[in-house]
Amino acid sequence: MKNNCVICGKDHLDKDTIGINKKILGEDIENFYCLDCLAEYLGCTVDELLDKIEEFKEEGCKLFV
């Protein structure tokens, strides 16, 4: 399955990017955002998203294994 950003078209999104999309937008989503577009969509920074990804990993979230 090829996951491209629904906004800018960036392709080959990595597993952490897919994971944060699913964690924030819901596990059943079919459209994914790259980190830049997701940050803009959510009104936050890419660094904040990266911090969240690390936090979820430390919590053992199954989306980031």
C-alpha positions in Angstrom: 0.0 0.0 0.0 1.4 3.4 -1.0 0.6 6.3 1.3 0.9 9.7 -0.2 0.1 13.0 1.5 -3.4 14.0 0.5 -2.4 17.7 0.4 1.1 18.0 -1.2 1.4 14.5 -2.7 4.6 13.6 -0.9 5.0 9.9 -1.3 6.4 7.1 0.8 5.4 8.4 4.2 7.3 6.7 6.9 5.7 4.5 9.6 5.9 7.1 12.3 4.1 9.6 10.0 1.4 7.0 9.3 1.2 6.3 13.0 0.7 9.9 14.1 -2.0 10.4 11.4 -3.9 7.3 12.8 -3.4 8.3 16.4 -4.7 11.8 15.9 -7.3 11.4 13.1 -8.5 7.8 13.8 -7.2 4.4 12.9 -9.7 3.9 10.1 -8.5 7.0 8.0 -7.7 6.5 4.4 -6.1 9.8 3.6 -2.7 10.6 5.2 -0.8 13.9 5.7 3.0 14.3 5.7 4.2 15.9 8.9 4.4 19.4 7.4 0.8 19.3 6.1 -0.5 17.6 9.3 1.1 20.3 11.5 -0.5 23.0 9.3 -3.9 21.2 9.4 -3.7 20.8 13.2 -2.3 24.3 13.8 0.9 23.1 15.5 4.5 22.6 14.6 6.3 19.6 13.1 8.5 19.6 16.3 5.4 19.3 18.4 4.3 16.3 16.3 7.7 14.7 16.6 7.6 15.2 20.4 4.2 13.5 20.5 5.5 10.6 18.4 8.3 10.1 20.9 5.8 10.3 23.8 3.5 7.7 22.2 6.5 5.4 21.6 7.5 5.7 25.2 3.9 4.8 26.3 4.2 1.7 24.1 1.5 2.7 21.6 0.9 -0.1 19.2 0.9 2.3 16.2 4.6 3.1 16.8 6.1 -0.4 17.2 
